[in-house]
């Protein structure tokens, strides 16, 4: 599924970038990591949600490893 139609960035690409660069905290930083710039802005809420989901997943993974 396309997350950013203007720059042809799909959800798989976003997931890969976030996996490689967990320090990304904003949609603008995510765009830079993808080699693009936001244009119309319709993707920004979706990207922000994907960033939050990736952070939550990483936190859960850390918590589970710590519990072992």
C-alpha positions, 0 to 999 in steps of 0.5 A, spaced: 500 500 500 502 506 498 503 511 504 506 517 500 503 517 493 507 524 491 513 520 492 511 513 491 513 510 498 509 504 500 508 501 507 514 496 506 519 501 504 517 505 510 517 499 515 524 497 512 527 504 513 524 504 520 527 497 522 534 500 519 533 507 523 529 506 529 532 513 531 527 516 526 522 520 530 518 525 525 515 524 518 520 529 515 525 525 518 522 519 515 522 522 508 529 524 508 531 517 510 527 515 504 530 520 500 524 525 499 521 531 501 513 531 503 509 535 498 502 535 499 502 532 506 497 527 506 502 522 508 504 525 514 499 522 519 500 515 516 507 516 517 507 519 524 502 513 526 507 508 523 513 511 527 509 510 533 507 503 531 515 501 530 517 505 537 511 501 540 513 494 537 521 496 539 519 497 546 515 491 547 521 487 544 525 490 549 521 489 555 520 481 553 527 480 552 528 484 559 523 479 562 527 473 559 
